[in-house]
Amino acid sequence: MTLLPSPKKIASFHPPLRTLMGPGPSEMHPRTIAALGQPVIGYLDPIFVGMMEELKDLLRYTYQTKNPLTFPVSGPGSVGMETCFVNLVERGDKVIVCRNGVFGGRMIENVERAGGVCVVVEDTWGEPVDPQKLADALKAHPDTKIVAFVHAETSTGAQSDAKTLIALAKQAGALSIVDAVTSLGGTPVLTDEWGADAIYSASQKCLSCTPGLSPVSFSEAAIARVKARKSKVQSWFMDLNLVMAYWGETQRTYHHTAPGNSLYALHEALLLLREEGLEHAWARHQRHHLAIKAGLEAMGLKFVVREGARLPQMNAVHVPEGIAEAEVRKRLLAEFNLEIGAGLGPLAGKIWRFGLMGYSCKAENVMLSLSALGSVLSDMGCAVEVGQAEAAAHQAYAAQHAAAAKAKAGKKPA
């Protein structure tokens, strides 16, 4: 017997056009969107294999590494994270995890599920990881095999000192696992200079690609650890011993059906990033961060993260007293087609998160966000002078332009 179709009329899906200023996904460049719609070809087609090699090269540039095993895992950032942990952690291994937000907590889950023994270094949400606390933990646990931390904590907008934390791990003879999900492409990620052993990110944040891919990179020391394992990797799909045969330098061996069109899009997104130049992309995120910061502060909003430890691409602010946090986000979406992020965990209902990521990181989005938020807050009885935030942002842009012009003039030969 054949089931009859549902009486509910189902038409083609056409999402509304939103301005995405939350913690991800970010908006995609028209070239990246167009890349998604290209014809499907086989995952072992020589043309596709050639594109895979270019992808690896583009990712090495983005990660600032020469690591041969640098590729996009078929899955979101969470799969990239799990790939690092299931391959590097064996049962009984001691792993220090630095937790200063939601995603450090997820690292702890991964260690425990892989059978490792987790030592947690706690820091207040909104603060970067304290290197001294890590140094003390390493001294207390000299048998530590791995140190794991979040470089850019998406839940708060705090950025930790990856170079120092990795150096501490190396001095103790431990490997490092680094979460660069929100930092890659938006703020300096210097894999080789820092000496990171395993690092992962996600396609939908500052890379402005479709969600569902997780760029990873592994050092030679990390690969050696994987090859020397005494037990099989608990995940067949994420076992690097198998995946290396598909993403390796020699003849490809079938492992899984790669998400071809998503990889086309990542290739184009990374090409756009290379055309802009990493340093220019980092500077762009900083420039628009200073503008939105000026506007938010002009409205009287206070940042969660202190000056000097803030991610330019993730701006978390406290909700004013007496304001219904969720209602503001609901109205921004309904009235302005503008998405911003809510707080997570203990910060739920207490903060808003304004993402400035990749293609979403531009002046028109900054000004729309400030104008829309000011309008809604004023309408809800908050003491906000409409237009004041936009003026402050314009002044921040003007000051940066003047400083850049002065610096350029100073470099001209006499």
Long-range contacts (C-beta under 8 A, 24 or more apart in sequence): 16-337, 17-337, 18-333, 18-337, 18-338, 18-339, 19-336, 19-337, 19-338, 19-339, 19-360, 19-365, 19-368, 19-369, 20-339, 20-355, 20-360, 21-338, 21-339, 21-340, 21-354, 21-355, 21-356, 21-360, 21-365, 21-369, 22-339, 22-340, 22-341, 22-353, 22-354, 22-355, 23-154, 23-182, 23-205, 23-314, 23-341, 23-353, 23-355, 24-154, 24-182, 24-202, 24-204, 24-205, 24-211, 24-355, 24-357, 25-204, 25-205, 25-210, 25-211, 26-204, 26-205, 26-206, 26-208, 26-355, 26-357, 26-358, 26-359, 26-360, 26-361, 27-208, 27-358, 27-359, 27-360, 28-208, 28-209, 28-210, 28-265, 28-269, 28-359, 29-208, 29-268, 29-269, 29-272, 29-359, 31-268, 31-272, 32-208, 32-209, 32-210, 32-265, 32-268, 32-269, 32-272, 32-359, 33-265, 34-268, 35-261, 35-264, 35-265, 35-267, 35-268, 35-269, 36-210, 36-261, 36-262, 36-264, 36-265, 37-261, 38-261, 38-264, 40-260, 40-261, 41-260, 43-254, 43-257, 43-258, 43-260, 44-252, 44-254, 48-260, 49-252, 51-263, 51-264, 51-267, 52-247, 52-258, 52-263, 54-267, 55-263, 55-266, 55-267, 55-270, 56-247, 58-267, 58-270, 58-271, 58-273, 58-274, 59-215, 59-217, 59-270, 60-217, 61-270, 61-274, 61-278, 62-184, 62-185, 62-189, 62-207, 62-215, 62-270, 62-273, 62-274, 62-278, 63-184, 63-189, 63-191, 63-199, 63-215, 63-217, 64-189, 64-190, 64-191, 64-192, 64-193, 64-278, 65-191, 65-192, 65-217, 66-192, 67-191, 67-192, 67-217, 67-218, 67-219, 67-220, 68-249, 69-217, 69-218, 69-223, 69-240, 69-244, 69-247, 70-215, 70-216, 70-217, 70-218, 71-215, 71-216, 71-243, 71-247, 72-203, 72-213, 72-214, 72-215, 72-216, 72-263, 72-266, 73-200, 73-213, 73-214, 73-215, 73-216, 73-238, 73-243, 74-212, 74-213, 74-256, 74-258, 74-259, 75-212, 75-213, 75-214, 76-202, 76-204, 76-211, 76-212, 76-213, 76-214, 77-181, 77-200, 77-201, 77-202, 77-214, 78-106, 78-214, 79-214, 79-238, 80-181, 80-200, 80-201, 80-202, 80-214, 80-215, 80-216, 81-106, 81-107, 81-110, 81-179, 81-181, 81-200, 81-214, 82-110, 82-235, 82-238, 83-200, 83-214, 83-216, 83-235, 83-238, 83-240, 84-177, 84-198, 84-199, 84-200, 84-216, 85-110, 85-111, 85-113, 85-114, 85-116, 85-148, 85-177, 86-110, 86-114, 86-233, 86-234, 86-235, 86-238, 86-239, 87-198, 87-222, 87-226, 87-233, 87-238, 87-239, 87-240, 88-146, 88-175, 88-177, 88-197, 88-198, 88-222, 88-225, 88-226, 89-114, 89-115, 89-116, 89-145, 89-146, 90-114, 90-115, 90-116, 90-229, 90-230, 90-231, 91-115, 91-116, 91-231, 92-116, 92-117, 93-117, 93-145, 93-146, 94-119, 94-141, 94-143, 94-144, 94-145, 95-119, 95-144, 95-145, 95-146, 95-147, 95-148, 96-120, 96-121, 96-134, 96-137, 96-138, 96-141, 96-144, 96-146, 96-147, 96-148, 96-174, 97-121, 97-148, 97-149, 98-123, 98-129, 98-133, 98-134, 98-147, 98-148, 98-149, 98-150, 98-160, 98-165, 99-123, 100-124, 100-125, 100-126, 100-127, 100-128, 100-129, 100-150, 100-153, 100-156, 100-158, 100-160, 101-125, 101-126, 101-150, 101-153, 101-154, 101-155, 101-156, 101-158, 101-344, 101-345, 102-153, 102-154, 102-155, 102-344, 102-345, 103-150, 103-153, 103-154, 103-155, 103-179, 103-181, 104-149, 104-150, 104-153, 105-345, 107-148, 107-149, 107-150, 107-177, 107-179, 111-148, 114-234, 116-146, 119-144, 125-155, 125-156, 125-158, 125-304, 125-345, 125-346, 125-347, 126-156, 126-157, 126-158, 126-304, 126-305, 126-306, 126-316, 127-158, 127-305, 127-306, 127-309, 128-158, 128-159, 128-160, 128-161, 128-309, 129-160, 129-161, 129-165, 131-161, 131-164, 131-165, 131-168, 134-165, 134-168, 134-169, 135-168, 138-168, 138-169, 138-171, 138-172, 138-174, 142-172, 144-172, 144-174, 145-174, 145-175, 146-174, 146-175, 146-176, 146-177, 147-172, 147-174, 147-175, 147-176, 147-177, 148-176, 148-177, 148-178, 148-179, 149-176, 149-177, 149-178, 149-179, 150-178, 150-179, 150-181, 151-178, 151-179, 151-180, 151-183, 151-189, 152-179, 152-180, 152-181, 152-182, 152-183, 152-186, 152-187, 152-311, 152-313, 152-314, 153-182, 154-181, 154-182, 154-314, 154-353, 155-343, 155-344, 155-345, 155-347, 155-353, 156-304, 156-305, 156-314, 156-316, 156-347, 157-303, 157-304, 157-305, 157-310, 157-311, 157-314, 157-315, 157-316, 157-353, 158-304, 158-305, 158-309, 158-310, 158-311, 159-183, 159-187, 159-309, 159-310, 159-311, 160-309, 162-189, 162-194, 162-196, 163-190, 163-193, 163-194, 166-194, 166-195, 166-196, 167-194, 167-195, 170-195, 175-221, 175-222, 175-225, 181-205, 182-206, 182-311, 182-313, 182-314, 182-357, 183-311, 183-313, 184-215, 185-273, 185-278, 185-281, 185-358, 186-281, 186-282, 186-285, 186-311, 186-312, 186-313, 186-356, 186-357, 186-358, 186-361, 187-282, 187-285, 187-311, 187-312, 187-313, 188-278, 188-282, 191-217, 195-219, 197-221, 197-222, 198-222, 203-262, 203-265, 203-266, 203-269, 205-313, 205-355, 205-357, 205-358, 206-281, 206-285, 206-313, 206-357, 206-358, 206-361, 207-266, 207-269, 207-270, 207-273, 207-358, 208-269, 208-272, 208-357, 208-358, 208-359, 208-360, 209-262, 209-265, 209-266, 209-269, 210-262, 210-265, 210-266, 212-259, 212-262, 213-259, 213-262, 213-263, 213-266, 215-266, 269-358, 284-361, 285-312, 285-313, 285-356, 285-357, 285-361, 286-312, 287-397, 287-400, 288-312, 288-356, 288-361, 288-362, 288-363, 288-365, 288-366, 289-313, 289-315, 289-356, 290-396, 290-400, 291-363, 291-366, 291-393, 291-394, 291-396, 291-397, 291-400, 292-354, 292-356, 292-366, 292-369, 292-370, 292-393, 293-396, 294-392, 294-393, 294-395, 294-396, 295-366, 295-369, 295-370, 295-389, 295-390, 295-392, 295-393, 295-396, 296-354, 296-370, 296-389, 297-392, 298-388, 298-389, 298-391, 298-392, 298-393, 299-370, 299-373, 299-374, 299-377, 299-384, 299-388, 299-389, 300-383, 300-384, 304-347, 304-351, 312-356, 313-355, 313-356, 313-357, 313-361, 314-353, 314-354, 314-355, 314-356, 314-357, 315-353, 315-354, 315-355, 315-356, 316-343, 316-347, 316-351, 316-352, 316-353, 316-354, 317-351, 317-352, 317-354, 318-350, 318-351, 319-349, 319-350, 319-351, 319-352, 320-377, 320-382, 322-381, 322-382, 323-377, 323-380, 323-382, 324-380, 325-349, 325-350, 325-351, 325-352, 327-380, 328-352, 328-373, 328-376, 328-377, 328-380, 331-376, 332-372, 332-373, 332-376, 335-372, 335-376, 336-368, 336-372, 338-368, 338-369, 338-372, 340-369, 340-373, 363-397, 366-393, 367-393
